[in-house]
Amino acid sequence: MNFLRGLNAPFNLSGVISIEKEFKVTKENFYERLDRVLRKELSDLKLSSIYKLLRRGNVRVNGNKIRDGSWKMEIGDKVQVVFSGDPSKLKRLEESRELTPKHIPLDILFEDDLIVAVDKPSGISVHPGKGIQIITLVEGLMAYGNSKGFVPRPVHRLDKHTSGVILFAKSPEAARELSKLFRERGVEKGYFTLVKGFPEKRGKLVSQREKFVESLAFTVEKSYATTSLLWIDLFTGKKHQIRRQLSEAGYPVVGDDVYGDRLFNRDFKKETGLRRYFLHCSRLSFARNDGKEIEIISELPGDLKRVLGCLE
């Protein structure tokens, strides 16, 4: 959905654009937090754009201007999103293209009536974003869901070049339950990563970032000539958290040119053929409200196994 069409945005003669969207919170779109409700209703926008609307005071709940994304919502609340101003300013609200179901190969790790877990390959984005025109994972799940009678609802994310387990809910109720589990740290998340250097055998990293505390624990699985293979228990799950925290600790993820050592990565790529950063979500486990214990495992993919083979 085009953002301007979705918000019924007419241009006037002065070149100013006025847009407005109103909706009520129902059982179908209900989440406890305002930012999650907006994310559901404005699914064509990146999350960063939704927060821009909030910060600018463009969102009202029951007539009150709300800037806090964690604002507690209730069924029946009336939400209004309004923007008026120079169209050039609106362009800075990062838009995503319309979601279209696409048939792509999917490696299903687990599926029941409530959820489906996919083994995400590296190089595919979960959602369309600014400038992303290739097929995304959610569009593949949409086509799969069409054939199975459900609409996929992602409840967490993996970065484009991170591989491994990713969950989708099959109903709004299941999405709310899983989102709450992730938010309240009811999901155990385990990753494999290869870092430059030699950290201590076991450790924990805790960082204060804005109003959030980010934490993870690591165990060294094996050491090589210049690198170490780590198992990560991720307790929180902020954007780029593993890569950023390990880099700040002095052990950047191998292949990561954003937070890592580019010169080291260049030489490592020549030696091993690694074409992305070495990060893989290998395990998710949690207990659902129905009492069912779920554990989903993803084996290390072939490209990362080959890298480790080169290091032996």
N, C-alpha and C positions, 0 to 999 in steps of 0.2 A: 504494500500500500504506500503510495506516495504521501509523504508527510503533509504537504499542503492540501491535497485532496482530502486526506483523512480528517483534517481540521477545518475543512470548508473555508479556505482562505481566499477572499476576494482582494484584488488590487483596486485601489482607487486612483483618481487622476493625479494625486500628488506623489504617487510612487510609494506610498506607505501601504504595508500589508497588514490586514487584520484577520486573525484566526481565532476560532473558538471551538472547543469540543467539550461536551457535557455527557456524563454517564453516571449511573448508579452502581453501587457495589452490590453484587448478587452472589449467590452460591457459586456461580460459574467463574467469577473473576475475583473472588474474595481471597485476600491474604492479610495477615495481621499487620503488615507494614505498608505505608503509603507507597514507598518506592517500588515494592513488588507488585502492587496493584497497577501502578503506572506502567511498569515494565510489561505487564500482561496486556493492558489496553493500548499501549503505544509500542507494539512489538516491532515496528519498523525502525525504531530509534535505538541507538546504542545507549547503554546505561549512563555513560558520561553525559549524554545530551539530556537525559531525564533529570540528572542532578543539576544541570545548568538551568533548566526550567524552574526547578525548585529554588535554587539560589537567587534567581532573578525575581522571584515572587509571582511567577506565572501560574501557580497552582493554588486553587482554593478547595477546601473541604467544608461542606455545609456553609458556604459563604465566607469562611475564614481563610485568610492567606496563610499557607503552611509552607515553611522552608525546610522542615526536618523530615528527611526520608524515612526515619524510623517511627513516624507518627502512627499511633495505633488506630487501626481501622475497624469498622463494624459494618455488618450487612445492612444496607439501607442508606449508607452515607452517599451524599451527592458530591461528585468531583467535577471541577471545572478547570480546564486548561485554556489559558488565554494568552495570546501574544499580539502585540501591535507595535509596528515600527518599521525601520528601514529594512527592506528585503536582504541587503548585504549582511546585516546582523543575524538574520535568520539562517543564512548559509553556514554560519559557524555552529549551528546545531547539527551535529554530524548525522547525516541521514544514511539509512541502509536501504537497499533495493527490496522489492517485493519478494516474499518467500514463495517458491514454486516447487511442488513435489517433483523429485527427480529420482529415477531408479539408478542406484549405485550398489556395488557389492557391499554387504554388511556382514561383519563377523559378530554374530549374536552370542554373547557369553552367558546370558541368563534372561529368562522371560517367564512371567506368569500373568495373571489377570490384572495386576496393578502396575508393574514396572517392566522395562526392558533395558538391559545393559549391553552396550556395544563396545567392542575392542577398537578404539579409535586409532587409525594410523596417523603417523606424522605427516604434516603438510596439508591437512584439510582443516578448515575453520569450522567451529561449531555453528556459528551464526554468520550471516552476511554482515559486513561492516563497510565503513567508508572505503570505496575503491575496490571492494571485493566483489568480483563478478563471476567467479568460478562457483561450481556446485559446493554446497556446504553440507555438513553432516545432518543438521536438522531437516534439510530438504530431502535427504535420503530417507530419514525416518518418517517424514510425512508421506512419502510414496509407500513405504512399508506399512505404515499405519492405515493408509487407505485400503490396502488389501486385507488388513486384519480387523478393521473396524474400530480404530482408535486414533486420537490426535496426540502426537508426542509432545510432552512438555518437559524441557530440560530443567533440571533442578540444581545443577552446578556446571562448571565449565572447566575445560582444559585449554591451554594456549594452543595455537595452531601447530607448533612444532613439538608439542608434548604428545606422546602416545599413551595408550592404555585405557583403563576402565572409565566409562562415562555412563551415567544413568539418565533415563527419561521416564517420566511418569505417564500413565495412560489415562488419567482422569484429573480433574481439578482437585478432588479430595486427596488423591495419592500425592499430587504435587505439593499440596500444603503440608502433608505429613512429612514428606522427605525434606522439604525446604526447612521445616522446623528442626528436624534431626541434624541437618548440616549446620544450621545456625546455632543450635545448642550443643554442638560438638558430640552428637550421638552417633556419628559415623567415624569409624576408624579408617584412616587413609594412609596407605603405604606406597612409597616410591623408591625406585632405583635411580641413582644418579652417579655420574663419574665426575670427580672434581680434580682440579690441579692441586698438587701438594699432598701433605700427610697429616690430617687432623688426628687428635687423640682417638683412642679406640672407641670411646663413647662420649657423647656430649649433648648438650641442650642449648638452643639458641632462643633468646627472647628479645624482642624489639618493641619499642613504643613508637608507633607511627600515627601521627595525628591523635585521634581519640581511641585508637585500636591497639591492643596488645597482640603481637604476632609471635607464635611459638612453634618450635619443632624440635624433635630429638633425632639423633643420627647414630648409626653404628657402622664402623668400618667393616665391610665384608671381605675386601681383599686389597692389597697394595701392589702397585706396579712400579716401574722405574721412575715415573714422574707424576703419577696419578693414583687416586684411591677410589674404589667402588664403594658407595655408601648406600645403606638402607635408611630411608627417611620415614619417621612417623610424624605426619603433619597434623598438628592439633588445631590450628586455625586454617585459613585458606584464602588469603588475600592475593590480589593480582601480582604475579611474578614473585611470590613470597619466597619460595625455595631458592630461586636463582639469586634474588637480592640478598637474602640473609646469609647465604653461604659466601657470596662475594664479599660482604661486609666483614665476615669472619676471617677472610684471607684465603678462602678455598673456593674459587669461582667454578661454576659448572663448565665442564669442557664443551667447547663449541658455541658457547654463549658470547656473542659479540656485543651485547648490550651492557651486561654487567661484568663480563669476563675479560680475559687477556687475549686480545686479537692476534698478536704476534704468535703467542703460544698456540692458539687455535689454528692459525694458518699452517704452521709446521705439523701440528697433530693431524690435520686433514690430509696432508701429503703422505704422512706415514700410515694412516689407517683407513682413509676414505670416508671418515665421518662427515656427513653433509648437513647436520643439524646439531642442536645442543642435546646432550645425553641426559634425557629426563623421561621417565616412564612411570605412569601410575599403574602399579602392579596389583594392588589389593584395596577393595572397599568392603567393609563389613558393618552390619548394624542389626538392631532388633526392631521389628515393626510393631505397630500397635496391636496387630492380630496375634502377636506372640511368636511369629516366625523369625528365626535367625537366618540372616542372609550373609553369605560370604562369596564375593566374586573375585576371581583371580585372572590376571592377564600375564601370560608368559612374556619374557623379554623378546622383542621382535628381532627379526633376522638381521637388520642393519646394525643393531647394537650388539648382538651376539658376535657378529663378524669383527667389530671393533675390539671387543674383549679377546677374541681369538688372535688378533694381531699383536696384542700386548703380552700374550703368554710367552 
